[in-house]
Amino acid sequence: MPLLFFPARAEVLPEPLGLVLVLASWNFPISLALDPVIGAISAGNTVVLKPSELSPASSSFLANTIPRYLDSAALKVIEGGHDAAEQLLQQKWDKIFFTGSSRVGRIIMAAAANHLTPVTLELGGKCPTILDSLSISDLEVAIKRIVGGKWGLCSGQACIGIDYVLVEEKFASILVELLKKCIKAFFGDSMPNLKNLCRIVSKSHFDRVSNLLGDPRVAASIVHGGSWDEQNLMIEPTILLDPPLDADIMSEEIFGPLLPIITLNKIEESIEFINLRPKPLAIYAFTKNERFKKKLLSETSSGSITFNDAVVQFVADSLPFGGVGQSGFGRYHGKYSFDTFSHEKAVLQRSFYLELEPRYPPWNDFKLDFIKLAYKFDYLGLLLLLSGLRRIFKRSN
């Protein structure tokens, strides 16, 4: 505290925001529902949770299980589809927390604006992976982490999943071959033999992803996979080499098992490539070049950046998780969840002693000088003013 306030005491007191609405996503229907709920409850709020209708089994589980163990006056679960969500958004909330697409995020934000309700939007975007030149042993590790970060997470249906890979042209062929080898080991080598891979969540999402391959120019860039089973909503892990940059697959978030590889002359060009597009939720860079790492940190903007791994930042509770720009705003996880659902109230307590009369009118030169020096925290000047020496110095000058 400034000495001018002495004697005084200051603190920041977190207090609950009030009634919170949590709109959860379908791709991780338990964790993406409970993670923000835990933060909101720990901060002292009451919560209404709306699970996604696209994961009905998980939604039913949460609706039936939570009331058995938690006070329904503090936490309620409301199931339903778009109609239920629209009715909820018409109500007044003290905070709305949403995980999902940018399109729906705009709807959430517009509804929240009617009541000036603060929102946290956990959206997505096209998360790039940058693959620099590495030794064979390091490259093999990187390939496994790229395959796991792309297809291991709900078959690519994850906001933090890898969307595309940037690599120097001279390394593209070996990258494709190593990816094929790893895909075969992890998931099988053909559509009938696929294993360890989940289906696409719904027919509409299946159609959206498969339609990305409908462009003949995109189909011509397929170097692995490209098959699908519409009846079972399965799409084979698919690799595309240099699809057209103006195609939908390179302008929309893929959110599926399709992996474009974009070749560059120099890996440093990846910075410009990323900066020409909306800010991503995450950047993954596989490199041992410390100078390149510093350039990525200082010259790109993203919700997070992870070096030499992918998606694992999500489970690090000591790090905030959230986007920037079109990938969302606000953050949570660990202590950051508590902060997200709290208002930090500034508290100042003062004594009745040592009253500063220059703060009150009627004004004169002495009081105005005092106020000017006080705003500058010029304690030496204040001492000189109070002792009368400042006036003497002014005369001598």
Secondary structure as the mmCIF struct_conf table of DSSP 4:
data_model
#
loop_
_struct_conf.conf_type_id
_struct_conf.id
_struct_conf.beg_label_comp_id
_struct_conf.beg_label_asym_id
_struct_conf.beg_label_seq_id
_struct_conf.end_label_comp_id
_struct_conf.end_label_asym_id
_struct_conf.end_label_seq_id
HELX_RH_3T_P HELX_RH_3T_P1 LEU A 3 PHE A 5
BEND BEND1 PRO A 7 PRO A 7
STRN STRN1 ALA A 8 PRO A 16
STRN STRN2 LEU A 19 LEU A 23
BEND BEND2 TRP A 26 PHE A 28
TURN_TY1_P TURN_TY1_P1 PRO A 29 ILE A 30
HELX_RH_AL_P HELX_RH_AL_P1 SER A 31 SER A 42
TURN_TY1_P TURN_TY1_P2 ALA A 43 GLY A 44
STRN STRN3 THR A 46 LYS A 50
TURN_TY1_P TURN_TY1_P3 GLU A 53 LEU A 54
BEND BEND3 SER A 55 SER A 55
HELX_RH_AL_P HELX_RH_AL_P2 PRO A 56 TYR A 69
BEND BEND4 LEU A 70 LEU A 70
TURN_TY1_P TURN_TY1_P4 SER A 72 ALA A 74
STRN STRN4 LEU A 75 VAL A 77
BEND BEND5 GLY A 81 GLY A 81
HELX_RH_AL_P HELX_RH_AL_P3 HIS A 82 LEU A 89
TURN_TY1_P TURN_TY1_P5 GLN A 90 GLN A 90
BEND BEND6 GLN A 91 GLN A 91
BEND BEND7 ASP A 94 ASP A 94
STRN STRN5 LYS A 95 THR A 99
BEND BEND8 GLY A 100 GLY A 100
HELX_RH_AL_P HELX_RH_AL_P4 SER A 102 ALA A 113
TURN_TY1_P TURN_TY1_P6 ASN A 114 LEU A 116
STRN STRN6 VAL A 119 GLU A 122
STRN STRN7 PRO A 128 LEU A 131
HELX_RH_AL_P HELX_RH_AL_P5 ILE A 136 TRP A 151
TURN_TY1_P TURN_TY1_P7 GLY A 152 LEU A 153
HELX_RH_3T_P HELX_RH_3T_P2 CYS A 154 GLY A 156
TURN_TY1_P TURN_TY1_P8 CYS A 159 ILE A 160
BEND BEND9 GLY A 161 GLY A 161
STRN STRN8 TYR A 164 GLU A 168
HELX_RH_3T_P HELX_RH_3T_P3 GLU A 169 PHE A 171
HELX_RH_AL_P HELX_RH_AL_P6 ALA A 172 PHE A 187
BEND BEND10 ASP A 189 SER A 190
HELX_RH_3T_P HELX_RH_3T_P4 MET A 191 ASN A 193
BEND BEND11 ASN A 196 ASN A 196
HELX_LH_PP_P HELX_LH_PP_P1 CYS A 198 ILE A 200
BEND BEND12 VAL A 201 VAL A 201
HELX_RH_AL_P HELX_RH_AL_P7 LYS A 203 ASN A 211
TURN_TY1_P TURN_TY1_P9 LEU A 212 LEU A 213
BEND BEND13 ASP A 215 ASP A 215
HELX_RH_AL_P HELX_RH_AL_P8 PRO A 216 ALA A 219
TURN_TY1_P TURN_TY1_P10 ALA A 220 SER A 221
STRN STRN9 ILE A 222 HIS A 224
STRN STRN10 TRP A 228 ASP A 229
TURN_TY1_P TURN_TY1_P11 GLU A 230 LEU A 233
STRN STRN11 MET A 234 ILE A 235
STRN STRN12 THR A 238 LEU A 241
BEND BEND14 ASP A 242 ASP A 242
TURN_TY1_P TURN_TY1_P12 LEU A 245 ASP A 246
BEND BEND15 ALA A 247 ALA A 247
HELX_RH_3T_P HELX_RH_3T_P5 ASP A 248 MET A 250
TURN_TY1_P TURN_TY1_P13 SER A 251 SER A 251
BEND BEND16 GLU A 252 GLU A 252
BEND BEND17 GLY A 256 PRO A 257
STRN STRN13 LEU A 258 LEU A 264
BEND BEND18 ASN A 265 LYS A 266
TURN_TY1_P TURN_TY1_P14 ILE A 267 GLU A 268
HELX_RH_AL_P HELX_RH_AL_P9 GLU A 269 ASN A 275
TURN_TY1_P TURN_TY1_P15 LEU A 276 LEU A 276
BEND BEND19 ARG A 277 ARG A 277
HELX_LH_PP_P HELX_LH_PP_P2 PRO A 278 PRO A 280
BEND BEND20 LEU A 281 LEU A 281
STRN STRN14 ALA A 282 PHE A 286
HELX_RH_AL_P HELX_RH_AL_P10 GLU A 290 GLU A 299
BEND BEND21 GLY A 303 GLY A 303
STRN STRN15 SER A 304 PHE A 307
BEND BEND22 ASN A 308 VAL A 311
HELX_RH_3T_P HELX_RH_3T_P6 VAL A 312 VAL A 315
TURN_TY1_P TURN_TY1_P16 ASP A 317 SER A 318
BEND BEND23 LEU A 319 LEU A 319
STRN STRN16 PHE A 321 PHE A 321
HELX_RH_3T_P HELX_RH_3T_P7 GLY A 325 SER A 327
STRN STRN17 GLY A 328 PHE A 329
STRN STRN18 TYR A 332 TYR A 332
BEND BEND24 HIS A 333 HIS A 333
TURN_TY1_P TURN_TY1_P17 GLY A 334 GLY A 334
HELX_RH_AL_P HELX_RH_AL_P11 LYS A 335 THR A 340
TURN_TY1_P TURN_TY1_P18 PHE A 341 PHE A 341
STRN STRN19 SER A 342 ARG A 350
BEND BEND25 PHE A 352 LEU A 354
HELX_RH_3T_P HELX_RH_3T_P8 GLU A 357 ARG A 359
BEND BEND26 TYR A 360 PRO A 362
HELX_LH_PP_P HELX_LH_PP_P3 TRP A 363 TRP A 363
HELX_RH_AL_P HELX_RH_AL_P12 ASP A 365 TYR A 375
TURN_TY1_P TURN_TY1_P19 LYS A 376 PHE A 377
HELX_RH_AL_P HELX_RH_AL_P13 TYR A 379 SER A 387
TURN_TY1_P TURN_TY1_P20 GLY A 388 GLY A 388
HELX_RH_AL_P HELX_RH_AL_P14 LEU A 389 SER A 396
#
